[in-house]
Amino acid sequence: MPTEMGHEAVEIVTMGLDKHGKNYEAASSFVKQTFDKKFGSSWQCAIGEGFGFDISCQRKFLLHVYYGKAAALCYKSG
């Protein structure tokens, strides 16, 4: 991700996790909807503990970050 976009994205993820706590489904939905509004459509977001992934995504549009025990994977598909 471009630097400024990456900083905003991390802020959105932390805000979603702070707001929804361990309700990862609600946090993921919040992050996806916010990303779609702010950065354009086609975003996917997975938040949880202990998961793996193998994805295809648009170049420069991937965020994988840990916040406490939770990991967030956000990427722009298609």
Buried (B, 14 or more C-beta within 10 A) or exposed (E): BEEEBBEBBBEBBBBBBEEBEEBBEBBBBBBBBBBBEEBEEBBBBBBBEEEEEEEEBEEEBBBEBEBEEBBBBBBBEE
